Amino acid sequence: MLQFILGPAASGKTFVTHEMIKKEIDEGNDNLILLVPEQNTFETERAMLRILGPKDLKGIDILSFSRLAYSALKNTTYLSKNFP
């Protein structure tokens, strides 16, 4: 499922996102991807670690746009043969 969360600054988008992820993890869904801007990956990982704990954090991949593209391309024939 792709979910867009839109709103003005300080409207609670981050809080809603974190709560939605926590709910999904609590329900046993552990194959989640959270796509964030490049400059927010560390901050988001730290926040999710605080919210979920180390065990449940394993159920979510927090990716920047470039890391998502690399992960997708890494699994293609071209990249798997030409890059480490």
N, C-alpha and C positions, 0 to 999 in steps of 0.2 A: 504494500500500500504506500502510495506517495501522499504525503500530507504537507500542504503549505500553511504556514502560520504567518499571517500578515497583521500589521498594526503599527501605529506610531511609536516613537521612542517612549520607553518607560510604561508601556501598556501591559507588560507581563508576558511577552512572547517567550522569553527564556524560561520563566517559571512554568508556563503551560507545557513547553516542550519537555522539560525535565520530568514533570509529573506524568505526561503521556508515556514517556520511556519507562519510568519506574513502574507504571501500571502494566505495561506490556511484559516487562521482565517478571513481575510478580505473577502474571498469568501463565508464565512458562514459555513465552516467545523469546528465544535467545539468539535469533539470527537477524539482528537489527543493524541498520546503517544510519548514522547521524552525519549528514553532510553540512559542514560549516566552512566559513571563509578561512583562508590560509592563516591569517593572523589570530584566529580564535581556537585553533586546535588544542594547544596546551591548556588554555584556560577551561575549555569545555571538558577535556579529559580529567582535569583536577576536580571540577565541579561534579562530574558524574561519579568519580571515585568516592567523593564525600557522600553523595546521595545513595549510591548503590552498594558501595563496599567492594573490595577486591574480587570476591567470588562472582558477584553478579555483573561486574564490569566486563567480564570475559564474553558476555552475551551481546555486546554492542561494539561495532566498529565505528570509531569517530574519524571521519576522513575529510580532508580538504578536497577541493575540486581537482587539484593536480594529482593528489594521491589516489583519488578515485579513478582518474583517467589512467594512471600508471597501473593500478591494480587490474583494471579491465584489459588493458593492452598486454600486460604481462602474461595473461592466460591465452593470448592468441598465438597462433603458430609463429608469426614473424618475430615477436619479441622473445618468445621462449627459446628460439634458436639463436638470436643475435645479441641478447643482453643477459647479464647475470641475474 
